Amino acid sequence: MFDSFRIRSFRYQWSADAVSVWASEMENLVLGWYIIAETGSAFQTGLLAALRFGGTLIAPLYGVMADRMNRRKMLVGMRLIFAGQAAVMMALALTGALHPWHAFVLSFLIGLVRQGEQVVRQSLIADTVPRDRLMNATGLARTTQDLSRMAGSFLGAGLLSQLGLGQAYIGVTCFFFVSALLALGITLKQGVRVRPLTSPMENLRTGASYMRRDRTIVAVMFLAFLVNFTTFPLTNGLLPVVAKQVFDMGPTGLATLTAVTAVGALVGSLAMAAVSSRAARPDRLMIVGIIAWHVTVLAFSQVHGLGLALLVLSLYGAAMSFSMVTMSTLLLETTEAEFRGRVMGVRMLAVYGLPMGLLLGGVLSDRYNVQTATLILGLIGIGMLVAALVAWPELWRKRPAR
């Protein structure tokens, strides 16, 4: 199950990613709670989360950069930018100068970089581990989000409740800086190098042509957009609304909802890490995971008791991991190394579905309630999934050509 940890570079990347995600989850929780507490608006809470994905539209350009530059240096630089942004928020909060509009502006600016960081992070996995360990490495990499989400949520909630927003941001700033230092230990496997390429626009054109010719890549891109639009909004922006309006919880209650989701996701990630990429069908596992994920979204929309809600959120987390690990594995296995950055960059465009889903979910929550919003998003997702299975039957009928 832990084969990829035998690779020194992967251990550094795993640790660096874990600390970075820890900081991000702390920041997401404290800012989400700050906005819902200050404004009382589900729409503005969803808008804040949506602004963190402002760089989605330029993600393909980050993919071009990742294919032209040293990915390790890019990762270190981006983590330092995150630390700088957190330091600004820390200073504003500690001096009492922070207002909601500061959070919106800084979230948008850091969102311009965050999607590029994900492109580089995912591309580096295939640069540092052998092909036959990709599913194992991708599953283990996913655990950084699950473990850090649990720890980051509770630490963020604790600091916010006991000490305040400024002190919470001291921790966020330090974690981002430590992550940048750990990323310095990443080394590429033999044979991986920065290739001399033509102009950036020509790189973008050839990358787009390469992707259009591969039906597997096109199908995965659509499914990635689908899950971002219909399933991710629940736990990536609307959960503070659920905590406050459905269960009348404070920051610690919100951290509990987040942590339970992460526990389920951790179980799912470890299960995927234990599956051999040679024996498994990533495409079929991906479809099963997406179906299960939407079922949990629909189930959550009908839940009113806290105990049952926690159970559904844990199943939601497991289905999320099944879906995302197999999706990433399928893309990394299918894509040739020289196009990897560009493919993962375009893959990030699918994340634009999340801010769209968040804005729709926020509007529906304000007009009706958050559970009705979740129900509508889940039903839309089921319809889109059926359309995808009809359009790309090769995903479940036969194994895509490698």
Secondary structure by P-SEA (a helix, b strand, c coil): cccccccaaaaaaaaaaaaaaaaaaaaaaaaaaaaaaacccaaaaaaaaaaccccccaaaaaaaaaacccaaaaaaaaaaaaaaaaaaaaaaaaaccccaaaaaaaaaaaaacaaaaaaaaaaaaaacccccaaaaaaaaaaaaaaaaaaaaaaaaaaaaacccaaaaaaaaaaaaaaaaaaaccccccccccccccccaaaaaaaaaaaaaacaaaaaaaaaaaaaaaccccccccaaaaaacccccccaaaaaaaaaaaaaaaaaaaaaaaacccccccaaaaaaaaaaaaaaaaaaaaacccaaaaaaaaaaaaaaaaaaaaaaaaaaaaaccccaaaaaaaaaacccaaaaaaaaaaaaaaaaccaaaaaaaaaaaaaaaaaaaaaaccccccccccc
